[in-house]
Amino acid sequence: RFQHVKANFSKSGHLGDNDPDRCMRHHFVETITHPIYKCNSKMVLLARCEGHCSHTSRSDPLISFSSVLKQPFKSTCFCCRPHTSKLKAVRLRCSGGTRITATYRYILACSCEECS
């Protein structure tokens, strides 16, 4: 009997590609409706970035020769965020024959990038 280990760390401390909780794209369906006008709603396939980034977050103290230490630490952390996306548009038919366009970005790929 083997015990399932959730975090699959290699010697470098990076999560393996087979980790189910790693930063990756997840698809879901959303219904687009206009908040004010009476329009027909449309269902669209969207994607979100979700999961862990293997890089360890850290904060290092900064040394200053000024009397005021404006920024005492340099912090680095990595976030699961969109790497590439494309702009998409959906047209909704509304009462009175008008059409309203809703735009959104469809995520093509996610990656672990330094948090801003």
FENURWO-V934613 format. One record per backbone hydrogen bond with DSSP energy under -0.5 kcal/mol. NH is the residue of the N-H (numbers start at 1). CO is the residue of the C=O. If there is no record, write none. Layout:
# FENURWO-V934613
<<NH;CO> <NH;CO>>
This chain:
# FENURWO-V934613
<<6;4> <8;6> <9;7> <10;14> <13;10> <16;8> <19;16> <20;18> <22;19> <23;52> <24;50> <26;48> <28;46> <30;44> <32;30> <32;42> <33;31> <39;37> <40;93> <42;32> <44;30> <46;28> <46;44> <48;26> <50;24> <50;48> <52;21> <58;76> <60;74> <62;72> <69;67> <70;68> <72;70> <74;60> <75;73> <76;58> <79;113> <81;79> <81;111> <83;109> <84;109> <86;106> <88;104> <90;102> <92;90> <92;100> <94;98> <95;38> <97;94> <98;95> <100;92> <102;90> <104;88> <106;86> <106;104> <107;105> <108;84> <109;84> <111;81> <113;79> <113;111> <115;77>>
